[in-house]
Amino acid sequence: MLRVHRTKAQARASYDRMSGSYDLFAGAFEKRLRNLALARMDVAPGETALEIGCGTGHCLQQLAETVGPDGRVYGVDISPGMVAASRKRLARAGLLERVTLYRGDGAGLPLDDGQCDAAFMSFTLELFDTPEIPVVLGEIGRVLKPGGRLGVVSLAREEPLSTMVRVYEWLHQRLPRLIDCRPIYVEQVVAAAGFRIAHSEREGLWGLPARIVVGIARG
Ligand SMILES: C[S@@+](CC[C@H](N)C(=O)[O-])C[C@H]1O[C@@H](n2cnc3c(N)ncnc32)[C@H](O)[C@@H]1O
């Protein structure tokens, strides 16, 4: 798995710059996968859900609609611009009162132990450097209740590497700020963090493998 050389400050600045136009560039495949992954988590009315790397708030909106007036949603993003975009979307949808937004790093969550029934990451886990992936997943394990669900959709690294993955990784190494997501061993990192794998599904995104994984937090 390739390492990430961009700093958090660079990531924040880069997503801030993109926050106004991000939705114009998000492709149909990405949207489809994020919706599929959300559906696989089976979030129910009244539950508490968290999204790390909430971007412009599409999934936060869906989560807020699903948990309903008796549920709660938390959104965390490192970019103030993305948090502002999420806030705007939720306000427009009349859902802001169900959602608490935090500008912060997913590697240190401002939530209590066992506070959430479900946690979600869409094309965000692969932005964390390799040694930090267990830290983020450990934080999610901490804030989930025993039996809580973690849903991840991410670019996936699978052997033998396809030509497309080799080209993509080559581009990532040369243009790490532009091609910032890199494929990771999604199922393996979730399992290694102590989650029981309840679901794992392979998909393709522009010829790149992507994977939707649902892990269950152990008590
Ligand atoms: C590729 S975008 C995906 C956005 C959204 N999840 C989606 O699928 O449309 C990654 C998001 O993660 C956020 N992000 C990057 N590094 C982060 C970190 N260390 N902690 C929290 N959020 C982070 C970025 O600001 C950005 O909004």
The ligand as a Gaussian input file, in Angstrom:
#p B3LYP/6-31G(d) Opt

LIG

0 1
 C      -12.663000      12.524000      -1.401000
 S      -13.590000      13.572000      -0.338000
 C      -15.048000      12.578000      -0.078000
 C      -16.209000      13.393000       0.429000
 C      -17.500000      12.590000       0.676000
 N      -17.307000      11.569000       1.676000
 C      -17.996000      11.983000      -0.623000
 O      -17.968000      10.750000      -0.776000
 O      -18.427000      12.765000      -1.492000
 C      -12.730000      13.376000       1.197000
 C      -13.253000      14.245000       2.329000
 O      -12.513000      13.907000       3.507000
 C      -12.096000      15.101000       4.161000
 N      -10.876000      14.782000       4.902000
 C       -9.612000      14.621000       4.408000
 N       -8.759000      14.312000       5.398000
 C       -9.496000      14.287000       6.546000
 C       -9.177000      14.046000       7.918000
 N       -7.912000      13.784000       8.309000
 N      -10.181000      14.088000       8.830000
 C      -11.445000      14.386000       8.443000
 N      -11.798000      14.645000       7.169000
 C      -10.846000      14.575000       6.226000
 C      -11.908000      16.113000       3.032000
 O      -11.967000      17.441000       3.469000
 C      -13.059000      15.735000       2.099000
 O      -14.250000      16.418000       2.428000

